[in-house]
Amino acid sequence: MSIPEKETVVKMISERYDCALTIMKQKKIMYEGTTQSAKSVVVCTPETKLHNQEHGWFDLSTKQVEILDEADMAIMAVRIEGNKVYFVEFKNLRRLMTEDMILDYSKDEKWRFYIWEDRIEVRGNREKFYVSGESVK
């Protein structure tokens, strides 16, 4: 099973919001643009596999979260194995994230997100954020 390409997902969002998105300097999964009404748009496109009877996961660094927080429109486009994408307005997911959930290992501080077929959870918060995947061709 394949995971949708970043470029395909970014193109879908560009068309939906009628704005050109370009990759952010030194950010592999972050894109930025401006709508016709001069609103800033930031898109984050992490990917994960879904494991049998388990969950997938990805991390967001505190720097990535800062960038998303500053945007007028912040969109998480979580690319999932099986050619699906969870499109999430980041501000809705952000309310589940607190400072005490930050993990501090490797080079930076980050939040960890667990991904199931029907939901997203932030490590350290048992509240479930329900989602439905959109098929990408």
Disulfide bonds with the S-S distance in Angstrom:
none
